[in-house]
Amino acid sequence: MSPLLELINLSVNYGGIQALQAIDIQINPGEVVTLVGANGAGKSTTLRAISRIVGVRSGKIIYAGQDITQRRASEVVKLGIAHSPEGRRVLARQTVLDNLELGAYIRSDRFGIKADMERQFQLFPRLAERRNQLAGTLSGGEQQMLAIARALMSRPQLLLLDEPSLGLAPTIVREIFSILAQLKTTGVTILLVEQNANLALQISDRAYVLEAGCITLSGNASALLGDDRVKQAYLG
């Protein structure tokens, strides 16, 4: 099976700081892969590089067999990559419905969009109840659900999820991870950045550990869950 995504010798600089140093990552179709690491390790930078929000100093990003290293962010969305960023960034003065419609901005299949919207409401029943509510009036957990649902409206093959549990109550975090586990069964490939490494590894197939912009460890998620170095550093 060919990888859906390959990062080959990828380096990214922020000003004079090297945020990523020659990293190699492979993600196969249908996998959930987690990036584990402390704050500032380069996890969010990796997602931003893939979605072409930040420039690449050297190396390649290969998606579905195509070199997308020099593509624009708008082109990458059309190719099938959606990014749900850290901090949710929903459009506060627009309704839940408006936010979801904007997630499908690259599409013109009206009936497909309507069907996908109903699919999101099945996956996230709270959003169905609040479909006409302004996004800014939703709770933090509901805004996170909306951010994920909005990303799914572009029908991505690859979903980049940045810190979906950040700042949320434990009950809401469990609910969101239960939804992510459901998503996995639909065949969407997910690259997950998550501070709650324990929960993330439980729903993942594989994981990479990033430290100061370098990959220091990788392997099956279950093996990393049991690894003493990972336990000591990230699992508490």
N, C-alpha and C positions, 0 to 999 in steps of 0.2 A: 504493500500500500504506500503510495506517495504521500509525503506530509502535506497538510493543507497550508501550513505556515512554516517557513524556515528563516531564522535569523542567523546569518553567517558572518562571524568575525565583526559583529556590529559595535561601533563606537560612536558615542554622542557626547558633545561638549556643551556645557552651559557657560558662556563667557570663557573664562580661563580654567574652569573646573571640568575634569573629565567625569561625566556622570555615568557612562557605560564604557567598559573597557573590553573590547573584542569578545563579546558574548556570543555563544552559539545555543540556539533553542530550536527544537522541532516540536510541532504539534500536529497530531494525526486527526483526520476527520472523525467527528463524534466524541472526541476526548474532552474531559475537563482537566485543565492543567493550571496549577497554582504557582504563583511567584511568592516565595516566603522571604522575609527580610525585615530588618529594622527600618525605622524612618530614615530617609535619605540614602537608602541602599541602591536606588535606581529603578524601583519597581514601576512607579507611575511614569517615569521617563521611558521605560520600555514600551508601555502601552501607547504613549504619545508619539513615539517614533513609528510604531506600526501604523497608527492612524494618520500619520504624516502631519501631525501638529508641530512637531519639532524636527529640525534638520538632522541629518546623519553626517558624521565626520568621515567615517569609512565603514566598509562592509556592505552587506546586501540584505534586503528584505524580499523574500520570495513567497508569493501568495498564489496558491492554486497553479503553480508552475510558471507564474509571471514575475518578473523583476519589477517591484513597485517602489523601489528605493527613491526614485525621483518623481513619483506621482504626486498630484495635489490631493489634499484631504477630501475634497468633493468627489474626486474620481474613485478614491478608495472605498467610499460608502457605496458607490454604484457597483463596484466589484464584489461587494458582499461582506464588508467589515463594518460593524457598528460598535461605537464606543460609549459606554455609560460612565461619565467621569466622576472622580471624587467630588463630594460636595453637592451631588444631585443636579444642580443647575436647571431646575425646571423653570418654565416661564411663569412667574408668579401671578401675573395679571391676566393670564389666559386660563380658560377652563381645562379640566382634565381632557375633555374631547379635543379641544384645540391643540393641546400638547401632543396627543396621540396622532392627530392628523399631520402635524408638523414633522413627526417622526417618519412619516411616509412620503415626504416631499419629493423624493426621487421617483416615485411611482405614479402611474396614470391609470391603473386598473381599478376603477371605482368600486366594483363589486368585490374584488379581492381585498381592497383596503377595508371595506365595511366588514367583511368576514373576519379579517385579522383583528379588527377592533373588538369584535365579539369574543374572539379567542383570548384576547388580553383580559377581557372582563371575566371570562371563566377562570383564567389563571390567577387573576387578582380581583376577587369579588368585592373588596373594599372600594376599588376604583369604580366598579359598576354602580355602587351606591352613590358615589360622589361625582358622577360623570359630568354634571353641569356646574360643579363647584370650582371656584378659582383655585389654581394649584397652590398659590401662596397661603391659602387658609387650611391646607392639609397638614396633618401631623408629619414629623420627620420620617417616620416609617412609611407613611402613605406616599410621601414625595419620593422616597427611594423606590417604591414599587412602580410609581409613575415613570421614573427615570429609566428603569429596566424595560418596562412595557413600551415606552417611546422608542428605545433603541431597537426593540424587536419588530417594530412596525416597518422597518426597512427590509424585513425578511433576510436578516444576515445569515451567512454561513458561519461566520466567526463573530462571536460577541466578546468584546473586551470590557471587563467589569472591574472598576477601580473602587475598592473599599466600600462594598455595599452595606456593611454593618456599622460603619463609623457613626458613633454618637447615638446609637439606637438602644432601646431597652432590650434586655435578654429575650423576652417573649417575642418581640418583633423580629429580632435577629433569627430566632429559631424558625419563625414563619417564612422569612425571606429565604433561608437556606433550604427549607422544605420545598419552596417554589423552584429554587435552582436545581434541586434533585429531580423535580418533575421535568424541568426544561431539558435536562440531560437525556431523558428518555425520548425526546422529540428529534434528537439528532443534531441539535445546534452544538457547534464546537465552542467551548468557553475557555478564555484565558482570564484567570481570576487573580486579582491582587487583593489581599485581605489580611487585616491585622489579627483577626481571630484564626490563627494558623490551625488550631485544633479542628474547628468546624470545617474549615476550607479543605484540609487534607482528608477529612472523612468523606467528602463528596467527590474528591478528585481521583483521577486515574494516575497522574504523575505530578511531580513538582520539581521546581528548581529553587535553590537557595541563593539569593543575591547578597553579597556583602561588599560595600564600597564599590559598586559598579562592576563587580566580577562574580561569575557563578562559581561557587565553592563546593556545591553538592547538588546532585540530581538523582532521581530514581523514582520507583513506584511510590505513590503516596502512602500506602500502608507501611512500606519499609521505612520511610522518613518519619512516620508517626512513632515508630519504635526506636528511632535512632537517638542515642544518648545526647549527641551534640545538638540535635534539633530540639529535643525535649528541654535541655538546659537553657538554650538561648531563646526559644520562641513559644514553648508550650506551657511554661510556668510551673 
